[in-house]
């Protein structure tokens, strides 16, 4: 899977994945969605973003979760 809107540049935000070389980290976009914001609301807060940027940030986050294992507490 390729991501055309997600960029990683060591000179920008210390290499944190951002949307289109903007100073908007993917993690920020994902957190806003997790807090209940719609793509339109996120784009109002960050006018340089588009709904397609938000969607790709979510796809990128989902793909990164498939790539690694995180320590989780066992279910009861």
N, C-alpha and C positions, 0 to 999 in steps of 0.2 A: 504494500500500500504506500502510495506517495502522498505527500502533503505539500501543496503549492503555496498555501497561505501561512504555514508555520515555518519560522526561521530560527536558526540558532547561530549567533555570532558572538564569539568570545569577547569582542570589543563592545558589545551592547548588552547591558544588564548582566555582565559576567557570564554570558553564555546560556542564560535561562531561556527556554523556548518562548518566543514571542509571536504575536500575530503580525505578519507582513513587515517585519523590521520596525514596527512601531514599539514604543515603550509600554506595551500592554502584554504582560505575561499571560501565557495560556492558563496558568494556575489561577490568576485573577478572574478570568472569564468563567472558568469552571466553578469557582467559589460563588460567583454571582448567580449562576444558574442554580447551584445547590441551595442558595439562600432564597430561591423562589422567584428570581427576576426572569422576565421573558427576554428573548433576543431583542425585541424592540426597546425594552427598557434599558438593556445594556448598551445598545447603540445610541440611546439618548445620553447616557452617561459618558460614552466614548464615541463622539460623532465621527471619528475616522474609521470605526468598525462598521461592518455590514452584517446582516443576519447570516450570510454565508461564512463570514469569519467566525462567528459564534459556533455555527454547526461544525466547522472544521476543527476548532479548538476542542470541542467535545469528542469528535472522532479520534483526534490525536491522543487525548487523555485516555480514552477507552483502549486504544491500541497499546499505549505504554503500560497499561495495567495487565494486558495479556503477556507482556514481555518479562514481567518480574513477579516474584513471590514476596508478599509482605507478611510479617509475623502477625497472626491474628489470635485472639483468645479463643480457645475451644468452645463450641456451643454446649449449652447445658443439656 
